[in-house]
Amino acid sequence: MNTIYFFSLDIIGYLAIIVNLYSMLVKGEKRLRLISTIANSIFILYGILLGAMPIIVGSCIAVFLHSYHLRRIRKDVG
């Protein structure tokens, strides 16, 4: 594998971290969970490209949990 490939992987990983950290700064559970879902989706891509099952599994669980709570929030509001 070449250096550009690893650099691209690093960018994806850092993007996921930045989005995840940003989610912790926002106000409101709905917005936090939505942004965290996006961050964990990026982590899933990152894990797939790395072939890292712990990242993939953990992020899939997080996406599932955030999606569940987002549906619960939508149901409570509407």
N, C-alpha and C positions, 0 to 999 in steps of 0.2 A: 504494500500500500504506500501511496505517496504522501508527501507532506501536505499537499493541498487538501486531500481527503481528511486527514486528521485535523487540519485547521478548520475545515467546514464542520466537523463533528464538534469541535470546541465551541464554535459560534452557536450551534444549535443548543448545546448544553448551557452556555451562558445566557442565551435568550430565555430558556426555560427558567433559570434561576431568577433573572430580572423580572419576568412576568409573575413568578411566584412571590417574590419579595414585594412587588407592587401591590399584589392582592392583599397583603397584610396592612397596607397603608390606607386602603379605601374604607369608607364608612358604609355600613349596611350589609347584612348577612347575604342578601341576594347577590349583590355586586361582588362581594368577596368570593362567594362560591362559584360564580360564573367565571371570574378571572382565574381562580384556582383550577377550575376544570380545563381552561385553555392551557394553563401552565403544565398541568399533568398530562395533557394530550401531547404537548411538545416533548415532555419527558418520555412518553411512550415511544415517539419517533426516535428520540435519542437512544433509548434502550435497544430498540430494534436494530438501529445502525451499528451499535456497539456489540450487539449480541449478548446483552446483559439482562438475563432473566429477572434478577431481583428488582431492577429499575422498572422493567415492563410490568411485572406483577404488582408491585407497590403502587405504581401510577394508575394501573387499571382499577385497582381497588379504590383509590382516591377518586377517580372519575366516577365510578359507580356511586360512591357515598355522596359526593357533591351533587350528582344528578338526582339522586333520591331526595335529598333535601331541597333542591331547587323545585322539584315537582310538588313537594309538600308545601313550600312557600307559595307557589302559584295557586295550589288548591285552597289554601287558607285565605288568600287575597281575593280570588275570583270565585 
